[in-house]
Amino acid sequence: MKKTNFYQPVKIGVLGLGTVGSGVTRMLAHNAGEIRRRAGREIIITHAAARNLNTITANTIGIKLTEQALNVVQDPEISMILELIGGYEPARELILCALDNGKHVVTANKALIAKYGNEIFAAARMARKIVGFEAAVAGGIPIIKALREGLAGNQIEWVAGIINGTANFILSEMQDKGRDFPEAMAEAQRLGYTENDPTLDIKGIDAAHKLTILASIAFGIPLRSEKVYTEGIGGITYEDVAYATRLGYSIKHLGIARRGENGVQLRVHPTFIPKRQLLANVNGVMNAIMVKGNAVGQSLFYGAGAGAEPTASAVVADIIDIVRNLKTDPESRVPYLGFQPEALLDLPVIPINEVETACYLRILALDRPGVLADITRILANHGISIEAFMQKETHLTASKVPVVLLINPVKEEKMNKAISAIESLDSILAPIMRIRLEYLDT
Ligand code: HSE
C-alpha cells in the first residue's frame, strides 16, 4: 500500500468549476497561509474537470484541466475530490468511484446527500474514507458541525429554519416593497439567486433536501427525503403578506423537523411566525436555523445560505477537517449523521394529516348576511376554535369580502375537512388560503 507522506501538500481534484468551484479555488489561494496553519499541511488544487473548458472563468493557473471527470476521480496523485457539479448523476457515480479509488470527498450537493446519502455514507465507511457535506445545508452557516459536535450533548427537540434564500428573498420583497409574487420572483431571477431550475426553490424541494439532512443529524435517523411534506411559496399573495403584518406576524418559508412521542414531523411550508421571533426578522437571501435542545434551549444560527464565497467557506472547512483527520482511525471520526451508524433509529415520520398546527385562513366570501355565521358554525361543528378574526372593508369589490381567521392548533385532517365544508358553501368564491402558524416558543 502506498505510504502517505504527511509533510507533502494535500492534492485535490475539483469536479465542476462553476460559481462554487471558482469560489473554492479563489479561497484556497487567497487564504493559503491561514489554511496551512490550521490544517498543518499545504492544500492545493492540482486537477479540475469542467463540462466545457472554453467557458470557465476561474483562475486555473497550475491546475491540470480536463472535460473528463472520471480522469480526475481516478488520478492516483489526488487524495481528495470536491464534487461541485450538483444533481444526481453523474455526481453520485463519481463520488462512489472516488471512494472506491481511495479518495476522500467533499460535496455541496444537497439533493444527492438527501436522496443517496445513506448509500454514499455506507460506501465511505467501507472505503474508510471521509465524505464532507457542510456546504449542502445553509451555505456558509456551519450548522452541520454545530449539530453534530457543538450540540452533541443535547436531545434535539426541534429544528426550524429558513433554508432557501430565494424563497426568503421573494417573501421579503413582498413584505418590504409591496411586490406581488411574480414581480418578486422575476427580481430573484434577475439577481441570479435561483437554482438552475427555479421550481426547486419555489416549490420547496431545495428546502426539503436540506431539511432531510438537518433532521437526520438532529435526531439520528436515516435520510428520508421522500417523507418530507413539502409546500412551496407559489400560492402566497401580497394580500397574505399584508394581513400577516397587520396581525403581528411575518410569513417565512420554513423547514421544520420536530420530534414527538409518536415519531418525527418533517415539513416544509410557508409559515406565519410572530414578529417578535428573531427568525421572523431574517430577510433577503439570508438563511437562519433555530435549534431547540433540551439542555441548551433555543439557539439561532444566521448567515449567508448561498453564493460563491459563503459556500466555499463551508467546502474549505470540510477540506481542512479531512486533512486534520487523515491520521485518525476511521472509527474514531465524527459519524456522518452525528450518531453511530448502528445506533440510528428509523423513527416513524408522522403523516401530515396527523400533525397539529395553528393556522391562518383567508376566505373570499360574498358580502351578505349570515356568511360569517355559516363559517363559524362549520368550524364549531368540527371542534375548531378561533383565535383571532379580521374582516377588512373593501370598496373596490363591493360584493366580495376577504375574511381572515387565525385558528388555534388543530389536527390537519380536521382542518382539511372544515376547509372543504366551508369551500362547498355557495357564498365562498375561491379556494381558501391556509398558512400554518408556528409560535416557536416551546
Ligand atoms: N437556491 C438555493 C437557495 C441556493 O436559494 O437557498 C443555496 O442552496
Residues whose N, C-alpha, C, O or C-beta is under 5 A from the ligand:
A	BS01	HSE	I163 N164 G165 T166 Y193 T194 E195 D201 G305 A306
